[in-house]
Amino acid sequence: MRVLFALVASCCALLVLAGCGGTEDASQRLAREAVVAHVAGDPAYEADGTHCTGNPRPWFVERQATESICAVPRAGGGCDWFHVDLIPVGAAVTTRVRLDSPDAGCTLGV
């Protein structure tokens, strides 16, 4: 019985870790690259630390995101949040970036 419980617990842990992987999905990468390009050359930002929300995964089914929020570290501390619209254009996706929340914090709870 203990072996079965350990096996089930291990499988559940693997499923949770697979669903919460630390890798960036394509939409996140596109949003991050758009924001980094948007703030490029602005000494107020440290763009290397930019991170963005990814595709939603309700009930383990991934859906294509149409917008993303990215936290960009400021050189003086803290982060500004940028809103990125992911706009499908044929087979490609174009982006629109705008400052959403100045000094909003560096942890995305979205």
Residue pairs with C-beta under 8 A, 6 or more apart in sequence:
19 57
19 60
24 32
24 54
25 54
25 55
25 62
27 54
27 55
27 64
27 65
27 68
27 86
28 52
28 53
28 54
28 55
28 68
30 86
30 93
30 95
31 52
31 53
31 65
31 68
31 70
31 84
31 86
31 95
32 50
32 51
32 52
32 70
34 84
34 95
34 97
35 47
35 50
35 52
35 70
35 72
35 82
35 84
35 97
36 47
36 50
38 82
38 97
39 45
39 47
39 50
39 72
39 82
40 47
43 75
44 74
44 75
44 76
45 72
45 73
45 74
45 75
45 80
46 72
46 73
46 74
46 75
47 72
49 72
49 73
49 106
50 70
50 71
50 72
50 73
51 70
51 71
51 108
52 68
52 69
52 70
52 71
52 84
52 108
53 65
53 68
53 69
53 70
53 108
53 110
54 65
54 68
55 62
55 63
55 64
55 65
56 62
56 63
56 65
57 63
65 86
66 85
66 86
66 87
67 83
67 84
67 85
67 86
68 83
68 84
68 86
69 81
69 82
69 83
69 84
69 100
69 108
69 110
70 81
70 82
70 84
71 79
71 80
71 81
71 104
71 105
71 106
71 107
71 108
72 79
72 80
72 81
72 82
73 79
73 106
74 80
74 103
78 103
78 105
78 106
79 103
79 104
79 105
79 106
80 99
80 101
80 102
80 103
80 104
81 99
81 100
81 101
81 102
81 104
81 108
82 97
82 98
82 99
82 100
83 97
83 98
83 99
83 100
84 95
84 96
84 97
85 95
85 96
86 93
86 95
87 93
87 94
87 95
87 96
